[in-house]
Amino acid sequence: MQSTFNNTIAVAMSGGVDSSTVAAMLKAEGYELVGLTMQLWNQRRLAGKEGMPEQVQGRCCSIDDVYDARRVAEDLEIPYYVVNHQERFERDVVRPFVKEYLAGRTPIPCSLCNDHLKFDQLLITARQIGADRIATGHYARNEYDPERNRWILKRPADTSKDQTYFLFGLTQEQLSRTLFPLGGYTKPRVREMAHQLGIATANKPDSQEICFIPGGDYKKFIDAYLDEQGESMPDSSGELVTITGEVIGRHTGIHNFTVGQRKGLGLESPTALYVIQIGAQENGNAGNKVKVGSEADLLQSTMRARRLNWVSIHELCGEMRVKIKIRHRHEPAWAMIRMDSDDQLIANFDQPQRAITPGQAAVFYDGDELVGGGWIA
């Protein structure tokens, strides 16, 4: 699967310190570089609407980020282009995000963006301008294993910055053409190198929010987006029920909840209540019931995942013991996995896990290797 590549690399430049340092490192190593920034979302588009904040700083892909990326490219004397993918970003990331949230699931837009845009469209654009490969500032390692004839994605040296959870959907073709130069470095070391290389963004803070949701308030974003689109909020009101099925209240819509949520339930109880299940099944049909219970009720030993992508293996045959990460900040937990059907995997954890949430990604690890991943059903 290894190929001979030319000396031209397209660097995905976000305007942050990581991708800027990658560009400087590769330039110093003698590669011919082209800087590419993807314009994905108009940061002013919904600002101030339906309670959305006017403030747009602190998010990736902003106009300020484009300015910073261009400045670094000029300092490095490399060609630089901004590629507009706003229409596809809205189609493949924003609208699916809204649809999933309205259905009571909790999606991960960053993984969708990686799958559909940053490692798909970016590679297409790179090859159109004569670059065989792309390089990004993600904290991950990518190695070719000749014995398995596969590209293997591994956790980085700085596990506190590990971004492999968001990269589980990458294909073998995409991995073969992608470089992660920061995989062997810690974030403090990268900032140190940025200073040594004279990078203008050396002290720039990391972006902390989803690029199209200022303040992290999903509900306000969905309200504003639907209003802009001339669409009404679907009626998903229903009952709040206990784990035994007792009705203890009503809610105005399942999009207001996420599994594990404690606040904002509108219930009076002598003990803390948490959201256990959204759209609880009744007589085989999903309804708008929201099931609540104790914190202990959040613990589950079994998980199912679909829409799987395998990285370090071709397919799962029989059982495999792995560690599974069910959220970005979740400490991977030991489990046995096996295929339950052609398109669904079942995992049995050694210890029950808290708030296994439909719509989130489940990513499987064997040591530092990313085995594969899928979407929690």
KERO-733299 format. One line per 3 residues: number of its first residue (from 1); for each residue x negated, y negated, z negated of N, C-alpha, C. Coordinates in steps of 0.05 Angstrom, whole numbers, padded with zeros to 5 digits. Example, Ala and Ser with C-alpha at 12.3 -4.5 7.8 and 13.67 -1.06 7.14 Angstrom:
<nodes>
1) -00264:00114:-00156:-00246:00090:-00156:-00264:00066:-00156; -00257:00045:-00142:-00273:00021:-00143:-00258:-00001:-00157
</nodes>
This chain:
<nodes>
1) -00016:00024:00000:00000:00000:00000:-00017:-00025:00000; -00043:-00023:-00006:-00060:-00046:-00005:-00064:-00055:00023; -00066:-00081:00027:-00069:-00092:00054:-00092:-00112:00054
4) -00102:-00119:00077:-00122:-00139:00080:-00108:-00166:00084; -00113:-00185:00066:-00100:-00211:00068:-00119:-00232:00077; -00108:-00254:00088:-00125:-00276:00096:-00132:-00293:00071
7) -00147:-00314:00075:-00158:-00329:00052:-00139:-00352:00043; -00115:-00353:00055:-00097:-00375:00049:-00076:-00365:00029; -00072:-00380:00007:-00053:-00373:-00014:-00035:-00397:-00018
10) -00009:-00392:-00020:00010:-00413:-00026:00015:-00412:-00057; 00011:-00435:-00069:00014:-00437:-00098:00041:-00449:-00105; 00057:-00434:-00120:00083:-00445:-00129:00078:-00465:-00151
13) 00081:-00491:-00144:00073:-00512:-00163:00099:-00524:-00175; 00102:-00520:-00201:00126:-00530:-00215:00121:-00558:-00226; 00096:-00567:-00226:00090:-00593:-00239:00081:-00590:-00267
16) 00080:-00566:-00277:00071:-00561:-00305:00041:-00554:-00306; 00031:-00551:-00330:00003:-00546:-00334:-00005:-00519:-00323; 00012:-00499:-00325:00005:-00472:-00317:00000:-00469:-00287
19) 00019:-00477:-00271:00016:-00475:-00242:-00005:-00494:-00231; -00008:-00517:-00245:-00029:-00536:-00237:-00057:-00524:-00241; -00060:-00510:-00264:-00086:-00497:-00270:-00091:-00475:-00251
22) -00071:-00460:-00244:-00074:-00438:-00224:-00085:-00449:-00198; -00073:-00472:-00189:-00083:-00484:-00164:-00112:-00492:-00166; -00119:-00504:-00188:-00147:-00513:-00191:-00166:-00489:-00193
25) -00158:-00468:-00207:-00175:-00444:-00209:-00180:-00432:-00181; -00159:-00429:-00166:-00162:-00416:-00140:-00177:-00433:-00120; -00174:-00460:-00123:-00189:-00478:-00106:-00219:-00475:-00112
28) -00225:-00473:-00138:-00254:-00470:-00146:-00265:-00443:-00137; -00248:-00423:-00133:-00257:-00397:-00124:-00261:-00395:-00093; -00253:-00417:-00080:-00258:-00418:-00051:-00235:-00411:-00033
31) -00211:-00408:-00044:-00188:-00401:-00028:-00178:-00427:-00014; -00166:-00423:00010:-00151:-00444:00023:-00123:-00444:00011; -00114:-00467:00001:-00089:-00468:-00013:-00069:-00486:00000
34) -00043:-00480:-00004:-00021:-00497:00003:-00003:-00498:-00022; 00004:-00522:-00030:00022:-00525:-00053:00050:-00526:-00044; 00067:-00511:-00058:00096:-00510:-00051:00112:-00515:-00076
37) 00132:-00533:-00075:00151:-00537:-00097:00179:-00533:-00086; 00195:-00517:-00100:00222:-00512:-00092:00241:-00532:-00105; 00255:-00547:-00088:00276:-00565:-00098:00302:-00549:-00100
40) 00311:-00544:-00125:00333:-00525:-00129:00359:-00538:-00138; 00357:-00560:-00152:00381:-00572:-00165:00377:-00602:-00168; 00398:-00617:-00161:00398:-00646:-00166:00403:-00651:-00196
43) 00382:-00660:-00210:00384:-00663:-00239:00404:-00683:-00247; 00412:-00702:-00230:00431:-00722:-00237:00460:-00714:-00229; 00463:-00691:-00218:00488:-00684:-00205:00512:-00684:-00224
46) 00509:-00672:-00248:00531:-00671:-00267:00525:-00687:-00293; 00504:-00703:-00292:00496:-00718:-00316:00519:-00737:-00325; 00527:-00735:-00350:00548:-00752:-00360:00576:-00743:-00356
49) 00580:-00722:-00340:00607:-00712:-00335:00616:-00692:-00356; 00642:-00694:-00364:00654:-00674:-00382:00636:-00669:-00407; 00625:-00691:-00417:00608:-00689:-00441:00580:-00680:-00437
52) 00572:-00677:-00411:00544:-00670:-00405:00526:-00693:-00412; 00502:-00688:-00423:00484:-00710:-00430:00473:-00724:-00406; 00467:-00750:-00409:00453:-00765:-00388:00424:-00758:-00386
55) 00412:-00749:-00409:00384:-00743:-00411:00377:-00718:-00394; 00357:-00720:-00377:00350:-00698:-00360:00321:-00689:-00364; 00306:-00701:-00383:00278:-00693:-00387:00276:-00666:-00400
58) 00253:-00654:-00398:00247:-00629:-00411:00257:-00604:-00396; 00265:-00607:-00371:00273:-00584:-00355:00255:-00580:-00331; 00253:-00555:-00322:00236:-00551:-00299:00251:-00561:-00274
61) 00235:-00565:-00252:00246:-00571:-00226:00258:-00599:-00224; 00250:-00617:-00242:00261:-00645:-00242:00245:-00661:-00221; 00255:-00686:-00216:00241:-00704:-00198:00213:-00710:-00210
64) 00211:-00714:-00236:00186:-00719:-00249:00166:-00696:-00244; 00177:-00671:-00244:00160:-00648:-00239:00149:-00648:-00210; 00166:-00656:-00191:00157:-00658:-00163:00135:-00679:-00161
67) 00139:-00701:-00175:00118:-00722:-00174:00092:-00711:-00186; 00093:-00697:-00208:00069:-00687:-00221:00055:-00666:-00203; 00071:-00648:-00191:00060:-00628:-00173:00046:-00641:-00149
70) 00058:-00661:-00138:00046:-00675:-00115:00020:-00689:-00123; 00020:-00701:-00147:-00004:-00714:-00156:-00027:-00695:-00160; -00021:-00671:-00171:-00042:-00651:-00174:-00053:-00642:-00147
73) -00034:-00637:-00128:-00042:-00628:-00102:-00060:-00649:-00088; -00053:-00675:-00092:-00070:-00696:-00080:-00097:-00697:-00093; -00098:-00693:-00119:-00124:-00693:-00133:-00141:-00670:-00123
76) -00128:-00647:-00117:-00143:-00623:-00108:-00148:-00624:-00078; -00136:-00644:-00065:-00139:-00647:-00036:-00129:-00622:-00021; -00105:-00613:-00028:-00093:-00590:-00014:-00066:-00599:-00002
79) -00058:-00587:00020:-00032:-00594:00032:-00009:-00588:00012; 00012:-00603:00013:00034:-00599:-00007:00060:-00604:00006; 00080:-00587:00001:00106:-00589:00012:00128:-00584:-00009
82) 00150:-00598:-00007:00173:-00593:-00023:00194:-00579:-00005; 00203:-00555:-00014:00221:-00539:00002:00249:-00540:-00011; 00268:-00549:00004:00295:-00553:-00007:00311:-00526:-00005
85) 00317:-00515:-00028:00334:-00491:-00029:00358:-00495:-00047; 00368:-00519:-00048:00390:-00525:-00066:00416:-00509:-00059; 00421:-00507:-00034:00445:-00493:-00025:00444:-00463:-00033
88) 00421:-00450:-00029:00419:-00422:-00036:00418:-00419:-00066; 00405:-00437:-00080:00404:-00435:-00109:00433:-00437:-00121; 00449:-00454:-00110:00477:-00456:-00120:00492:-00430:-00114
91) 00488:-00420:-00090:00502:-00396:-00082:00493:-00371:-00097; 00467:-00367:-00101:00457:-00342:-00112:00451:-00343:-00142; 00450:-00367:-00154:00444:-00369:-00182:00466:-00383:-00198
94) 00474:-00407:-00189:00493:-00423:-00205:00521:-00411:-00205; 00531:-00405:-00181:00558:-00394:-00180:00561:-00367:-00193; 00541:-00348:-00188:00543:-00323:-00203:00541:-00327:-00233
97) 00525:-00346:-00242:00524:-00353:-00271:00551:-00361:-00281; 00565:-00379:-00267:00591:-00388:-00276:00611:-00365:-00276; 00610:-00349:-00255:00629:-00326:-00253:00625:-00306:-00275
100) 00600:-00300:-00282:00594:-00281:-00303:00603:-00292:-00330; 00597:-00317:-00335:00605:-00329:-00361:00635:-00330:-00364; 00649:-00336:-00343:00679:-00337:-00345:00690:-00309:-00349
103) 00675:-00288:-00342:00683:-00261:-00346:00675:-00250:-00373; 00664:-00267:-00390:00657:-00259:-00417:00630:-00246:-00420; 00613:-00249:-00399:00586:-00238:-00400:00566:-00261:-00403
106) 00541:-00254:-00410:00521:-00274:-00416:00497:-00270:-00396; 00498:-00283:-00373:00478:-00278:-00352:00451:-00292:-00358; 00431:-00285:-00342:00404:-00297:-00345:00397:-00309:-00318
109) 00402:-00335:-00315:00397:-00348:-00289:00368:-00347:-00280; 00349:-00347:-00299:00320:-00347:-00292:00313:-00322:-00277; 00324:-00299:-00285:00318:-00274:-00271:00330:-00274:-00243
112) 00354:-00285:-00240:00367:-00287:-00214:00351:-00305:-00196; 00341:-00327:-00207:00325:-00346:-00191:00299:-00332:-00181; 00286:-00317:-00199:00262:-00303:-00191:00267:-00283:-00168
115) 00289:-00268:-00171:00295:-00247:-00152:00303:-00259:-00124; 00320:-00280:-00125:00331:-00289:-00100:00315:-00312:-00087; 00299:-00326:-00103:00287:-00350:-00092:00256:-00351:-00095
118) 00247:-00351:-00120:00218:-00355:-00124:00200:-00333:-00113; 00210:-00309:-00112:00194:-00288:-00101:00206:-00276:-00076; 00225:-00289:-00064:00237:-00280:-00039:00234:-00302:-00018
121) 00248:-00324:-00022:00246:-00346:-00003:00218:-00359:-00003; 00206:-00360:-00026:00179:-00372:-00028:00159:-00356:-00011; 00161:-00330:-00012:00143:-00313:00004:00148:-00317:00034
124) 00173:-00319:00041:00180:-00324:00069:00168:-00350:00078; 00172:-00371:00062:00161:-00398:00069:00130:-00397:00071; 00118:-00383:00052:00089:-00381:00051:00079:-00368:00077
127) 00091:-00347:00086:00082:-00333:00110:00087:-00350:00135; 00108:-00367:00135:00113:-00385:00157:00092:-00406:00161; 00078:-00413:00138:00057:-00433:00140:00029:-00420:00140
130) 00028:-00394:00143:00002:-00381:00147:-00011:-00369:00122; 00004:-00368:00100:-00006:-00356:00075:00005:-00328:00071; -00013:-00309:00067:-00004:-00281:00063:00006:-00276:00035
133) -00003:-00293:00016:00004:-00288:-00012:00013:-00314:-00026; 00026:-00310:-00049:00033:-00332:-00066:00020:-00328:-00093; 00015:-00350:-00107:00005:-00349:-00135:00023:-00366:-00152
136) 00029:-00357:-00176:00046:-00371:-00194:00033:-00374:-00222; 00045:-00391:-00238:00035:-00395:-00266:00048:-00377:-00286; 00062:-00356:-00278:00074:-00338:-00297:00052:-00323:-00313
139) 00059:-00318:-00338:00041:-00302:-00355:00049:-00272:-00352; 00034:-00259:-00335:00038:-00231:-00328:00013:-00221:-00314; 00010:-00195:-00313:-00012:-00183:-00298:-00001:-00164:-00277
142) -00016:-00163:-00255:-00006:-00148:-00232:-00030:-00132:-00220; -00028:-00105:-00221:-00050:-00089:-00213:-00040:-00066:-00194; -00058:-00059:-00175:-00051:-00037:-00158:-00063:-00011:-00169
145) -00046:00010:-00170:-00055:00036:-00179:-00055:00055:-00155; -00080:00062:-00145:-00081:00080:-00122:-00070:00108:-00126; -00072:00118:-00151:-00062:00145:-00156:-00031:00146:-00153
148) -00018:00125:-00162:00012:00125:-00159:00020:00111:-00133; 00000:00098:-00119:00006:00083:-00095:00028:00062:-00101; 00025:00048:-00124:00045:00028:-00132:00031:00004:-00145
151) 00043:-00018:-00142:00035:-00042:-00156:00048:-00041:-00184; 00032:-00046:-00204:00041:-00044:-00232:00042:-00071:-00245; 00064:-00078:-00257:00067:-00104:-00271:00062:-00098:-00300
154) 00044:-00115:-00312:00037:-00110:-00340:00041:-00136:-00357; 00044:-00132:-00383:00046:-00154:-00401:00019:-00169:-00402; 00020:-00195:-00407:-00005:-00211:-00406:-00021:-00209:-00432
157) -00044:-00221:-00432:-00061:-00222:-00456:-00047:-00237:-00478; -00033:-00259:-00471:-00019:-00275:-00491:00010:-00266:-00492; 00015:-00247:-00510:00042:-00235:-00511:00063:-00255:-00520
160) 00055:-00276:-00533:00074:-00297:-00542:00085:-00312:-00518; 00071:-00311:-00495:00080:-00324:-00470:00089:-00305:-00449; 00093:-00280:-00457:00100:-00258:-00438:00125:-00265:-00422
163) 00123:-00266:-00395:00146:-00272:-00378:00154:-00248:-00361; 00143:-00224:-00367:00150:-00201:-00351:00180:-00194:-00353; 00193:-00201:-00375:00221:-00196:-00378:00237:-00208:-00355
166) 00229:-00231:-00346:00244:-00245:-00324:00235:-00235:-00296; 00215:-00217:-00295:00204:-00209:-00270:00210:-00180:-00262; 00228:-00167:-00278:00232:-00139:-00274:00244:-00132:-00247
169) 00256:-00152:-00233:00270:-00147:-00208:00252:-00148:-00184; 00226:-00154:-00188:00208:-00156:-00165:00204:-00129:-00151; 00203:-00131:-00124:00199:-00107:-00108:00169:-00101:-00105
172) 00162:-00077:-00095:00135:-00070:-00090:00123:-00089:-00069; 00138:-00096:-00049:00128:-00114:-00028:00122:-00142:-00040; 00139:-00152:-00057:00135:-00178:-00070:00111:-00177:-00088
175) 00108:-00156:-00104:00086:-00153:-00122:00059:-00151:-00107; 00059:-00138:-00084:00035:-00135:-00068:00025:-00162:-00057; 00042:-00182:-00056:00034:-00207:-00045:00035:-00230:-00065
178) 00034:-00223:-00091:00036:-00243:-00112:00012:-00241:-00131; 00001:-00264:-00138:-00021:-00266:-00157:-00011:-00280:-00182; -00020:-00269:-00205:-00014:-00281:-00231:-00041:-00287:-00244
181) -00054:-00308:-00237:-00082:-00313:-00247:-00084:-00318:-00277; -00061:-00325:-00290:-00063:-00331:-00319:-00058:-00307:-00336; -00055:-00284:-00325:-00048:-00260:-00341:-00068:-00252:-00362
184) -00093:-00260:-00357:-00114:-00252:-00376:-00121:-00274:-00396; -00106:-00296:-00396:-00112:-00319:-00413:-00090:-00325:-00434; -00098:-00338:-00456:-00078:-00348:-00475:-00070:-00376:-00466
187) -00047:-00385:-00476:-00038:-00412:-00468:-00058:-00434:-00478; -00068:-00432:-00503:-00088:-00452:-00511:-00113:-00453:-00493; -00121:-00429:-00484:-00144:-00428:-00466:-00137:-00441:-00439
190) -00113:-00437:-00430:-00105:-00450:-00404:-00105:-00480:-00406; -00095:-00490:-00429:-00096:-00520:-00432:-00125:-00530:-00434; -00142:-00514:-00446:-00170:-00521:-00448:-00182:-00522:-00420
193) -00176:-00502:-00404:-00186:-00501:-00376:-00175:-00525:-00360; -00150:-00532:-00365:-00138:-00554:-00351:-00153:-00580:-00356; -00161:-00584:-00381:-00177:-00607:-00388:-00204:-00606:-00375
196) -00217:-00583:-00375:-00243:-00580:-00363:-00242:-00585:-00332; -00220:-00578:-00320:-00217:-00581:-00291:-00205:-00608:-00284; -00199:-00624:-00304:-00189:-00651:-00299:-00161:-00652:-00288
199) -00144:-00633:-00296:-00117:-00631:-00287:-00100:-00653:-00300; -00085:-00668:-00284:-00069:-00691:-00295:-00047:-00682:-00314; -00038:-00657:-00312:-00016:-00647:-00328:-00026:-00631:-00352
202) -00051:-00634:-00360:-00063:-00617:-00381:-00048:-00619:-00407; -00037:-00642:-00414:-00023:-00646:-00439:00008:-00646:-00436; 00018:-00639:-00413:00046:-00640:-00408:00060:-00617:-00424
205) 00081:-00624:-00439:00096:-00603:-00454:00109:-00583:-00435; 00113:-00559:-00445:00127:-00539:-00430:00157:-00546:-00428; 00169:-00539:-00405:00198:-00542:-00403:00212:-00522:-00421
208) 00234:-00530:-00433:00247:-00514:-00453:00275:-00505:-00446; 00287:-00517:-00425:00315:-00512:-00420:00319:-00500:-00392; 00342:-00487:-00388:00350:-00478:-00362:00353:-00503:-00344
211) 00343:-00502:-00320:00339:-00526:-00304:00366:-00540:-00298; 00388:-00526:-00296:00413:-00539:-00288:00432:-00543:-00312; 00423:-00537:-00336:00441:-00540:-00360:00427:-00557:-00381
214) 00429:-00583:-00379:00417:-00600:-00400:00429:-00596:-00427; 00412:-00594:-00447:00422:-00590:-00474:00429:-00561:-00481; 00428:-00544:-00460:00434:-00516:-00465:00463:-00509:-00471
217) 00482:-00528:-00466:00510:-00524:-00472:00524:-00513:-00447; 00526:-00486:-00447:00537:-00472:-00423:00566:-00481:-00418; 00582:-00483:-00440:00610:-00489:-00437:00614:-00517:-00424
220) 00599:-00537:-00433:00602:-00563:-00421:00594:-00563:-00392; 00573:-00548:-00386:00565:-00546:-00358:00587:-00533:-00341; 00598:-00512:-00350:00619:-00498:-00335:00643:-00516:-00331
223) 00651:-00531:-00352:00674:-00550:-00350:00667:-00571:-00328; 00643:-00582:-00329:00636:-00603:-00310:00634:-00592:-00282; 00623:-00568:-00279:00619:-00556:-00253:00646:-00550:-00240
226) 00664:-00537:-00255:00690:-00531:-00244:00705:-00556:-00236; 00703:-00577:-00253:00717:-00602:-00247:00706:-00614:-00221; 00680:-00613:-00218:00667:-00624:-00193:00677:-00608:-00169
229) 00680:-00582:-00172:00688:-00565:-00150:00718:-00566:-00144; 00733:-00580:-00162:00762:-00581:-00159:00776:-00555:-00166; 00762:-00540:-00183:00773:-00514:-00192:00782:-00516:-00221
232) 00804:-00502:-00228:00813:-00503:-00255:00800:-00480:-00271; 00798:-00485:-00297:00788:-00465:-00315:00808:-00442:-00316; 00801:-00418:-00309:00820:-00395:-00310:00830:-00391:-00338
235) 00855:-00382:-00340:00867:-00377:-00367:00857:-00349:-00376; 00839:-00349:-00395:00829:-00324:-00406:00834:-00324:-00436; 00855:-00339:-00445:00862:-00339:-00473:00872:-00312:-00482
238) 00870:-00306:-00507:00879:-00280:-00517:00877:-00278:-00547; 00876:-00254:-00556:00877:-00248:-00585:00849:-00244:-00596; 00845:-00252:-00621:00822:-00245:-00637:00830:-00221:-00654
241) 00815:-00199:-00652:00823:-00175:-00666:00799:-00164:-00682; 00806:-00148:-00702:00785:-00135:-00717:00777:-00109:-00703; 00756:-00096:-00713:00747:-00072:-00700:00768:-00049:-00701
244) 00787:-00052:-00719:00809:-00033:-00721:00833:-00041:-00704; 00831:-00064:-00691:00853:-00072:-00673:00873:-00091:-00686; 00869:-00099:-00711:00887:-00118:-00724:00884:-00146:-00713
247) 00906:-00158:-00704:00906:-00185:-00693:00903:-00205:-00716; 00882:-00222:-00716:00878:-00241:-00737:00877:-00270:-00727; 00882:-00273:-00702:00881:-00300:-00691:00883:-00300:-00660
250) 00881:-00324:-00649:00881:-00327:-00620:00857:-00345:-00611; 00849:-00343:-00586:00828:-00359:-00576:00837:-00371:-00549; 00822:-00392:-00540:00831:-00407:-00516:00816:-00397:-00491
253) 00798:-00378:-00494:00784:-00368:-00470:00759:-00352:-00477; 00755:-00330:-00463:00732:-00312:-00469:00705:-00325:-00463; 00706:-00346:-00446:00680:-00359:-00439:00669:-00375:-00463
256) 00685:-00378:-00484:00676:-00393:-00507:00659:-00375:-00526; 00655:-00350:-00519:00643:-00331:-00538:00619:-00317:-00525; 00601:-00308:-00542:00580:-00290:-00534:00576:-00270:-00557
259) 00567:-00246:-00550:00564:-00225:-00570:00544:-00234:-00591; 00551:-00230:-00617:00533:-00239:-00638:00540:-00266:-00649; 00558:-00281:-00636:00565:-00308:-00645:00579:-00307:-00672
262) 00572:-00326:-00689:00585:-00328:-00715:00601:-00354:-00718; 00590:-00376:-00708:00604:-00402:-00712:00624:-00406:-00690; 00644:-00423:-00696:00664:-00431:-00676:00685:-00411:-00671
265) 00689:-00392:-00688:00710:-00372:-00684:00738:-00381:-00692; 00739:-00402:-00708:00765:-00413:-00716:00780:-00394:-00735; 00765:-00379:-00751:00777:-00360:-00769:00768:-00366:-00798
268) 00787:-00361:-00816:00780:-00362:-00845:00777:-00334:-00855; 00754:-00329:-00868:00749:-00302:-00877:00730:-00304:-00901; 00734:-00287:-00922:00717:-00287:-00945:00689:-00277:-00939
271) 00686:-00263:-00916:00659:-00253:-00908:00654:-00263:-00879; 00629:-00264:-00873:00621:-00273:-00846:00631:-00254:-00824; 00642:-00266:-00803:00651:-00251:-00780:00634:-00258:-00755
274) 00630:-00238:-00738:00614:-00241:-00714:00629:-00230:-00690; 00624:-00240:-00667:00635:-00229:-00642:00622:-00203:-00636; 00638:-00182:-00634:00627:-00155:-00629:00630:-00147:-00600
277) 00653:-00155:-00588:00659:-00147:-00561:00677:-00168:-00548; 00672:-00173:-00523:00688:-00193:-00508:00702:-00179:-00485; 00728:-00184:-00483:00744:-00170:-00463:00747:-00141:-00470
280) 00755:-00136:-00495:00757:-00109:-00506:00775:-00092:-00489; 00767:-00067:-00486:00783:-00048:-00470:00809:-00040:-00485; 00830:-00038:-00469:00856:-00029:-00481:00870:-00013:-00460
283) 00875:00013:-00465:00888:00031:-00446:00873:00032:-00420; 00847:00030:-00421:00831:00033:-00397:00827:00007:-00382; 00840:-00015:-00390:00838:-00040:-00376:00825:-00061:-00393
286) 00808:-00077:-00381:00795:-00099:-00395:00815:-00122:-00399; 00819:-00131:-00423:00837:-00153:-00428:00821:-00177:-00438; 00835:-00196:-00450:00822:-00220:-00461:00819:-00219:-00491
289) 00821:-00195:-00502:00816:-00193:-00531:00787:-00198:-00537; 00782:-00211:-00559:00755:-00215:-00570:00754:-00201:-00597; 00737:-00181:-00599:00735:-00165:-00623:00714:-00176:-00642
292) 00722:-00179:-00667:00703:-00190:-00687:00700:-00170:-00710; 00677:-00172:-00724:00671:-00154:-00746:00648:-00164:-00762; 00638:-00146:-00779:00615:-00153:-00796:00589:-00152:-00780
295) 00568:-00162:-00792:00542:-00161:-00779:00533:-00132:-00774; 00541:-00114:-00792:00534:-00086:-00789:00547:-00075:-00764; 00571:-00086:-00757:00585:-00076:-00733:00571:-00084:-00707
298) 00553:-00103:-00709:00538:-00111:-00685:00517:-00090:-00677; 00510:-00072:-00695:00489:-00053:-00690:00499:-00030:-00672; 00484:-00024:-00651:00491:-00003:-00633:00466:00014:-00627
301) 00471:00040:-00623:00448:00058:-00617:00447:00065:-00588; 00469:00059:-00573:00470:00068:-00545:00475:00043:-00527; 00462:00044:-00504:00465:00022:-00485:00466:00033:-00456
304) 00482:00021:-00439:00482:00028:-00411:00473:00005:-00394; 00459:00011:-00372:00448:-00010:-00355:00453:-00002:-00326; 00458:-00021:-00309:00463:-00016:-00280:00445:-00034:-00263
307) 00448:-00032:-00237:00432:-00048:-00218:00403:-00047:-00225; 00392:-00023:-00225:00365:-00018:-00235:00344:-00023:-00214; 00321:-00031:-00224:00297:-00034:-00206:00274:-00022:-00221
310) 00260:-00003:-00207:00237:00011:-00218:00211:-00001:-00208; 00192:-00005:-00225:00167:-00017:-00218:00144:00003:-00220; 00138:00013:-00243:00115:00031:-00246:00121:00060:-00238
313) 00147:00066:-00234:00154:00093:-00224:00172:00090:-00200; 00174:00111:-00184:00191:00110:-00160:00220:00113:-00167; 00226:00131:-00186:00253:00135:-00196:00251:00149:-00223
316) 00272:00149:-00238:00273:00162:-00264:00283:00191:-00260; 00266:00210:-00266:00273:00238:-00265:00273:00250:-00293; 00295:00260:-00302:00296:00270:-00329:00296:00248:-00350
319) 00285:00254:-00373:00285:00234:-00395:00257:00220:-00396; 00257:00196:-00407:00232:00182:-00410:00233:00165:-00436; 00212:00166:-00451:00210:00151:-00476:00197:00124:-00470
322) 00211:00102:-00476:00201:00076:-00470:00208:00057:-00493; 00198:00033:-00492:00207:00011:-00509:00225:-00007:-00492; 00247:-00016:-00503:00266:-00032:-00488:00269:-00060:-00501
325) 00267:-00080:-00484:00272:-00108:-00492:00300:-00116:-00482; 00318:-00123:-00500:00346:-00130:-00491:00351:-00160:-00491; 00332:-00175:-00499:00333:-00205:-00497:00304:-00214:-00494
328) 00301:-00239:-00484:00274:-00249:-00480:00258:-00249:-00506; 00270:-00257:-00528:00256:-00259:-00553:00259:-00234:-00571; 00270:-00213:-00560:00274:-00189:-00574:00249:-00172:-00576
331) 00243:-00162:-00599:00220:-00144:-00602:00227:-00117:-00590; 00213:-00107:-00569:00220:-00082:-00556:00223:-00059:-00576; 00244:-00043:-00572:00250:-00022:-00590:00249:00005:-00576
334) 00240:00026:-00590:00237:00053:-00579:00264:00065:-00572; 00265:00078:-00549:00289:00092:-00540:00282:00114:-00520; 00301:00132:-00516:00300:00151:-00495:00319:00142:-00473
337) 00310:00143:-00448:00327:00135:-00426:00331:00158:-00407; 00354:00159:-00394:00359:00179:-00373:00381:00168:-00355; 00383:00179:-00331:00404:00170:-00313:00430:00183:-00321
340) 00451:00167:-00323:00478:00177:-00330:00494:00182:-00305; 00488:00168:-00283:00500:00172:-00257:00480:00161:-00236; 00489:00160:-00211:00470:00151:-00190:00461:00122:-00195
343) 00478:00105:-00207:00472:00077:-00209:00473:00067:-00238; 00473:00085:-00258:00475:00077:-00285:00456:00093:-00303; 00443:00078:-00321:00425:00090:-00340:00436:00088:-00368
346) 00430:00108:-00384:00439:00107:-00412:00414:00109:-00430; 00413:00092:-00450:00391:00091:-00469:00400:00098:-00497; 00385:00114:-00511:00391:00120:-00539:00368:00110:-00556
349) 00373:00090:-00572:00352:00077:-00588:00346:00094:-00613; 00321:00094:-00622:00314:00107:-00647:00328:00094:-00670; 00329:00067:-00669:00342:00051:-00690:00363:00034:-00677
352) 00387:00031:-00690:00408:00014:-00678:00398:-00014:-00673; 00407:-00026:-00651:00398:-00053:-00643:00422:-00073:-00646; 00415:-00098:-00653:00435:-00118:-00659:00443:-00133:-00633
355) 00469:-00135:-00629:00481:-00152:-00608:00470:-00144:-00580; 00475:-00120:-00572:00469:-00112:-00544:00490:-00125:-00527; 00481:-00144:-00509:00500:-00162:-00496:00503:-00157:-00467
358) 00527:-00150:-00457:00532:-00147:-00429:00524:-00172:-00413; 00511:-00168:-00390:00502:-00190:-00374:00473:-00196:-00378; 00462:-00189:-00401:00433:-00193:-00405:00417:-00171:-00392
361) 00391:-00176:-00389:00374:-00156:-00377:00363:-00137:-00398; 00360:-00112:-00391:00346:-00092:-00408:00321:-00084:-00392; 00297:-00088:-00404:00272:-00083:-00390:00257:-00062:-00405
364) 00246:-00042:-00391:00234:-00019:-00403:00204:-00020:-00400; 00190:-00014:-00422:00161:-00015:-00423:00149:00012:-00432; 00126:00018:-00420:00109:00040:-00428:00082:00028:-00435
367) 00077:00023:-00460:00054:00007:-00468:00056:-00021:-00456; 00035:-00029:-00442:00036:-00056:-00429:00050:-00056:-00402; 00055:-00032:-00391:00067:-00030:-00365:00097:-00035:-00365
370) 00107:-00050:-00346:00136:-00053:-00342:00145:-00030:-00325; 00161:-00012:-00336:00170:00011:-00322:00192:00003:-00302; 00210:-00014:-00311:00233:-00022:-00294:00253:-00037:-00311
373) 00276:-00042:-00301:00296:-00056:-00316:00323:-00055:-00302; 00343:-00066:-00315:00370:-00068:-00304:00386:-00087:-00320; 00412:-00088:-00314:00430:-00107:-00326:00449:-00091:-00345
376) 00451:-00101:-00370:00467:-00087:-00390:00496:-00087:-00382; 00508:-00064:-00382:00537:-00061:-00374:00555:-00064:-00398
</nodes>
